[in-house]
């Protein structure tokens, strides 16, 4: 079995909140559609590298609460850690077709 790599997934209705609160918003896609395209590209790249990508649905409000409790900024490092924590709790799903 291939090693699993989690990818954080955001809902369209929460993407603006993510952008408004991210300290690295300049590194994020300006639109949800652009972000979704990047998500699909990352999925394909991970799969082609021999790993198994899994989707972790991230509730931005829960992410922001996590940031407050941990005293962290909403940035790529924190989002990755939050995603990994959710994955460790079994909160992920496989993606058959991206």
C-alpha positions as CSV (number, residue, x, y, z in Angstrom):
1,X,0.0,0.0,0.0
2,X,1.3,3.5,-0.9
3,X,2.0,6.0,1.8
4,X,-0.9,8.3,2.5
5,X,-0.7,12.1,2.1
6,X,-3.5,14.3,3.3
7,X,-4.7,17.3,1.3
8,X,-6.9,19.9,3.0
9,X,-10.2,20.6,1.3
10,X,-12.3,23.7,1.8
11,X,-15.9,24.3,1.0
12,X,-16.8,27.0,-1.5
13,X,-18.9,28.9,1.0
14,X,-16.0,29.2,3.5
15,X,-13.2,30.0,1.0
16,X,-13.6,33.8,1.4
17,X,-13.3,33.4,5.2
18,X,-10.1,31.4,4.7
19,X,-8.7,34.2,2.5
20,X,-9.8,37.0,4.9
21,X,-8.0,35.3,7.9
22,X,-4.9,33.8,6.3
23,X,-1.7,35.6,7.0
24,X,-0.3,34.2,3.8
25,X,-3.3,35.0,1.6
26,X,-0.9,36.1,-1.1
27,X,0.1,32.5,-1.5
28,X,-3.4,31.2,-1.9
29,X,-5.5,31.3,-5.0
30,X,-7.7,34.4,-5.2
31,X,-10.8,32.5,-6.1
32,X,-12.3,29.2,-5.0
33,X,-12.3,27.9,-8.6
34,X,-8.6,28.7,-8.9
35,X,-8.0,26.9,-5.6
36,X,-10.0,23.9,-6.7
37,X,-7.9,23.7,-9.9
38,X,-4.8,23.7,-7.7
39,X,-6.3,21.0,-5.4
40,X,-6.9,18.8,-8.4
41,X,-3.3,19.4,-9.7
42,X,-1.8,18.5,-6.3
43,X,-4.0,15.4,-6.2
44,X,-2.7,14.3,-9.6
45,X,0.9,15.1,-8.8
46,X,0.8,13.2,-5.5
47,X,-0.8,10.2,-7.2
48,X,1.8,10.2,-10.0
49,X,4.6,10.2,-7.4
50,X,3.3,6.9,-6.1
51,X,1.5,8.1,-2.9
52,X,-2.1,7.9,-2.0
53,X,-3.7,11.3,-1.6
54,X,-6.7,11.6,0.8
55,X,-9.0,14.5,1.3
56,X,-9.5,16.1,4.7
57,X,-12.5,18.3,4.8
58,X,-11.5,21.4,6.8
59,X,-14.1,23.6,8.5
60,X,-12.5,27.1,8.4
61,X,-14.3,28.1,11.6
62,X,-12.8,25.0,13.4
63,X,-9.4,25.9,11.9
64,X,-9.7,29.5,13.3
65,X,-10.6,28.1,16.7
66,X,-7.6,25.8,16.6
67,X,-5.4,28.8,15.7
68,X,-6.7,30.7,18.8
69,X,-6.3,27.8,21.2
70,X,-2.8,27.0,19.9
71,X,-1.7,30.7,19.6
72,X,-0.9,30.2,16.0
73,X,-1.4,32.2,12.8
74,X,-3.6,30.9,10.0
75,X,-0.8,30.1,7.6
76,X,0.3,27.1,5.5
77,X,2.2,25.5,8.3
78,X,-0.7,25.7,10.7
79,X,-3.2,24.6,8.1
80,X,-1.0,21.5,7.3
81,X,-0.7,20.6,11.0
82,X,-4.5,21.0,11.5
83,X,-5.1,18.8,8.4
84,X,-2.6,16.2,9.8
85,X,-4.3,16.2,13.2
86,X,-7.7,15.6,11.6
87,X,-6.3,12.8,9.5
88,X,-4.8,11.2,12.6
89,X,-8.4,11.2,14.0
90,X,-9.6,9.3,11.0
91,X,-11.3,12.4,9.5
92,X,-10.3,11.8,5.9
93,X,-11.7,10.2,2.8
94,X,-10.2,8.6,-0.3
95,X,-10.8,10.2,-3.7
96,X,-11.4,7.9,-6.5
97,X,-11.5,10.5,-9.2
98,X,-10.5,14.1,-8.7
